[in-house]
Amino acid sequence: VAPLARYTAAPATPEDAVDLLLAGLTAAEASQIPAFGSEIPPSTTRNGAIDVAAGVATVDLSEAFDDGGGSATMFARLGQLTFTLAAFPTIDTVMLELDGVPVTSFSGEGIDISGGMDRDYFLGPGIVSENLVDTPASWQYVTSPIQVVGIARAFEANVQWALFDNDGLQLVSGFTTASTAGPDWGDFSFTVTYTVDEPQVGTLQVWEESAQDGSKVHLRETVLWLIP
């Protein structure tokens, strides 16, 4: 999973976020290298408002949401939904309904979601990369300085980063330390200060340096609109 930026005329609601998730990818997102994908069936729709109470969001989707098969596919679409809603500070846990019926065992894979889903629920099945940048999201408009926030499962908690301009030239680089070293997950944050002469597409890379040969492992790239 990875966050993608969407802009709305007014402050976004949970309903806005889910509707934009269900609408799928833009042409740029689907064609970039590496390209984004979505495991949510395109015919999925939202039924009614999303109820949010005491940190729990209950979302009712159409039956199409559980179409298809494969545990990786099903975990991925549940992860997309959960991470989208958990981006709101008022939401920690997601409960799912399909056409008004509460779901405790999802799809033919029998995934147990009876206790609801939070971000931690997806840290085991390979849905979350070893370095996940929560903020900024891909294709977000940013200005200097950029505040970067995410989670990592890094050896000795060391996280490397670099920002590149539209020509692939490195603007600035550095490293930070996550709150906890691998194999546990830790939070990280750092500030990127950059200078460009004109608006352009840039790339933020976050990775772990291999203890064996110094190469970039668990590399994640976030495409950004860099504004002077």
Secondary structure, 3 states (H helix, E strand, C coil): CCCECCCCCCCCCHHHHHHHHHHCCCHHHHHCCCCCCCCCCCCCCECCCCEEECCEEEEEECHHHHCCCCHHHHHHHHHHHHHHHHCCCCCCEEEEEECCEECCEECCCCEECCCCECHHHHCCCCCCCCEEEEECCECEEEECCEEEEEEECCHHHEEEEEEECCCCCEEEEEEEECCCCCCCCEEEEEEECCCCCCCEEEEEEEEEECCCCCCEEEEEEEEEEEEC
